[in-house]
Each structure stands twice: as C-alpha cells, then as structure tokens.
Amino acid sequence: MHERVLVVPTYEIDKLVDKQTGVIEVSLEKIREIIESKGRFILRDFAEYDESFRQVIPYVVMKNDEKILLLRRTERQGEKRLHNKYSVGVGGHVRFEDGLQPWQAFMNGMQREINEEVKVRIIDLHYIGLINDVASSVSRVHVGLLYTAQVLFEGLNEPDMFDYTWKSLDEFTGIEKNLEGWSYLTILKLKELMQK
C-alpha cells in the first residue's frame, strides 16, 4: 500500500485539546491554520504506527431535519470486528491525490468520502469540533474533524455494505454500546449541544 495520507504533528493537536478527550470545541480557524501550516502527506503504512503524527479524518453526520443517519455495517464488509457495529459518521482518510494544498485536500477528501458512501445533496455543512480519542493505539494516530450536514438523502452508494435507518437523538438510548468509538463520542456531544 503506497497511499499517502494527510497528517499533522500530534503535539499540535495536544496543544489544542489541552488533555481533553471526546469531541472538543476547537475553532475551525485554529485547526485549519495547523492543517495549512503543518499538514503533510506521508505513507499510510507509516502513519498507522507513528504516534508522533495524527491522520486527519473528516467525519460527517448526515441529518434530515432532526433525524440522524445511522449506518450498520453488514457482514459483507471485510473487517470482522466491525460487523453489525453502528456508525453515524461518513468519512475517511484524506489522500495526496485530493489536492496540492493540505486544506484544499481536506475539503476535497471530505467531499470524495461522502460521495463514495452516500448519495446526498448537502444543504448546510456545520463544523462542530475535534474528535480526540486516545484510548487505543488506532485512535491515537487519528484525529477527527466533526461536521453535521443537513442533506437531501437519495440512498447509499454501497447498499450491500450497510443497512441504514434515521433516528432522533433520543432514540439512540440503548444502542450506544453498539456504536463505534467515534460515533459514541459524537452522539454524546450532539446530546450535550442539544441541552444548551
């Protein structure tokens, strides 16, 4: 695998989140500045094991009014550990081919990832914060930029890989234990923001 992915130095993320974990409300201007000035592309093979870098991942929650798109991974997916796990985010790695400048690549990569997974027309895109999870060796080499997107939903692009449903935030009670890590943190944050 010779894929090159967008990374930023871990110490830059550590300064932004100040030892906090979960979804941290960091201004988009601050994280954009770091991506523009410190972002670079390195081989994914190295990035997956080098904790001095964080791979920058767009993570977008699809919303239709107040309902959230909930995806369940089917057993047709290759990674057995993820079978029947639930996700509320669409996103993935930003690649060198996504753009010459790191921020341009991030925005293009986010759009590419959305297009790969779902057929939607985005009405409104809203940045929430950084997903910082240091609980595992995998999560310690990634950082998420969490967005919500109001969309007109037209279907899935890989319908054999996912089942889907739409749920309001209060309907997530009881299924949290089946959510993937970032999805769990995302739902906690969205519930917190709803209380404000």
C-alpha positions in Angstrom: 0.0 0.0 0.0 1.7 3.2 -1.2 -1.2 5.5 -0.2 -0.1 8.9 1.2 -2.4 10.4 3.7 -2.8 13.8 5.4 -1.2 14.1 8.8 -0.4 16.8 11.3 2.0 16.6 14.3 0.5 15.1 17.4 2.0 17.8 19.6 -0.1 20.4 17.7 -3.3 18.5 18.5 -2.2 18.1 22.1 -1.8 21.8 22.5 -5.3 22.4 21.0 -7.2 19.9 23.1 -5.2 20.5 26.4 -5.5 16.9 27.6 -9.3 16.7 27.0 -10.8 13.7 25.2 -14.0 13.3 23.4 -15.4 15.9 21.0 -13.6 19.1 21.8 -14.9 22.5 20.7 -11.8 24.0 18.9 -12.3 26.8 16.4 -12.2 25.8 12.8 -9.8 28.7 12.2 -7.3 27.1 14.6 -7.4 23.6 13.2 -7.4 25.0 9.6 -4.3 27.0 10.4 -2.5 23.9 11.7 -3.5 21.8 8.7 -2.4 24.6 6.3 1.0 25.3 8.0 1.9 21.8 9.4 -0.1 19.4 7.3 1.8 16.9 5.1 1.3 13.7 3.3 3.1 10.5 4.5 2.8 6.8 3.6 -0.2 5.4 5.4 1.8 2.3 6.3 4.0 4.5 8.5 1.2 6.8 9.7 -0.8 3.9 11.2 2.0 3.2 13.6 3.7 6.5 14.3 2.1 8.3 17.2 4.1 11.4 16.6 1.5 12.2 13.8 -2.3 12.3 13.6 -4.1 11.3 10.4 -6.7 14.0 9.8 -10.1 12.4 9.2 -13.3 14.3 8.1 -16.3 12.8 10.0 -19.7 14.0 8.8 -23.0 13.2 10.4 -25.9 13.3 7.9 -29.1 14.9 9.1 -32.5 15.2 7.7 -34.3 17.8 9.8 -33.7 16.4 13.3 -33.1 12.8 12.3 -29.6 11.4 12.1 -28.5 8.7 9.5 -27.5 5.6 11.4 -25.5 3.1 9.4 -25.0 -0.6 10.4 -22.1 -2.4 8.9 -23.1 -5.7 7.3 -21.2 -9.0 7.3 -20.2 -8.3 3.7 -17.5 -5.9 4.9 -14.0 -7.3 5.2 -13.2 -6.2 8.8 -15.0 -8.8 11.0 -14.5 -6.7 14.2 -16.8 -4.1 12.6 -19.6 -6.4 11.6 -23.0 -5.2 13.0 -21.4 -2.1 14.5 -23.3 1.1 14.1 -21.8 4.4 12.8 -23.2 7.9 12.5 -20.3 9.3 10.6 -19.3 9.3 6.9 -15.6 10.0 6.3 -12.1 8.6 5.9 -8.5 9.3 5.1 -7.5 12.4 3.1 -5.2 11.4 0.3 -2.3 13.2 -1.6 -4.4 13.0 -4.7 -7.2 15.1 -3.1 -5.3 18.3 -3.6 -1.9 20.1 -3.7 -2.5 22.2 -0.6 -3.4 20.4 2.7 -6.6 22.3 3.5 -7.8 22.1 -0.1 -7.0 18.3 0.0 -9.0 18.1 3.3 -12.1 19.7 1.8 -11.8 17.7 -1.4 -11.2 14.5 0.5 -14.3 15.1 2.7 -16.4 15.5 -0.4 -14.9 12.4 -2.1 -15.6 10.3 1.0 -19.2 11.5 1.2 -19.7 10.7 -2.5 -18.2 7.2 -2.0 -20.6 6.3 0.7 -23.9 8.1 0.3 -25.9 9.8 -2.4 -26.9 13.2 -0.9 -27.2 16.9 -1.7 -25.8 18.9 1.1 -27.9 21.9 2.1 -25.8 23.1 5.0 -22.5 21.9 6.5 -21.7 22.8 10.1 -18.4 22.2 11.9 -18.7 21.0 15.5 -15.1 20.3 16.8 -12.3 17.8 17.0 -12.7 14.2 17.9 -9.8 13.3 20.2 -9.8 9.7 21.5 -6.5 8.3 22.9 -7.9 5.1 24.3 -6.3 2.8 21.7 -3.2 2.6 19.5 -5.5 3.1 16.5 -7.3 6.1 17.8 -4.1 7.7 19.0 -2.9 8.1 15.3 -6.1 9.7 14.1 -8.0 13.0 14.8 -11.5 13.7 13.5 -13.0 16.9 12.3 -16.6 16.5 13.2 -19.3 18.1 11.0 -23.0 17.8 10.7 -24.6 18.1 7.3 -28.3 18.8 6.5 -28.9 16.8 3.4 -31.4 15.6 0.8 -30.8 11.9 1.0 -31.0 9.8 -2.1 -29.6 6.5 -0.9 -26.4 4.6 -0.3 -23.6 4.0 -2.8 -22.7 0.6 -1.3 -26.1 -0.8 -0.2 -24.7 -4.3 0.4 -22.1 -2.9 2.9 -24.6 -1.0 5.1 -28.1 -1.1 6.4 -29.5 2.3 7.4 -32.2 4.0 9.4 -32.9 7.5 10.6 -33.1 8.2 14.3 -33.6 11.3 16.5 -31.0 11.8 19.2 -33.3 10.5 22.0 -33.8 7.2 20.0 -30.1 6.4 20.5 -30.6 5.5 24.1 -30.0 1.7 24.4 -27.9 1.3 21.3 -24.9 3.3 22.4 -22.9 0.2 23.4 -23.1 -1.0 19.7 -21.8 2.3 18.3 -18.2 2.6 17.1 -16.0 4.7 19.3 -16.1 8.0 17.4 -19.9 7.6 16.8 -20.4 7.1 20.6 -18.4 10.3 21.3 -20.3 12.1 18.6 -23.7 11.2 20.0 -22.6 12.3 23.5 -21.6 15.7 22.1 -24.7 16.2 20.0 -26.9 15.4 23.0 -24.8 17.9 25.1 -25.3 20.6 22.5 -29.0 19.9 22.3 -29.2 20.7 26.1 -27.7 24.2 25.6 
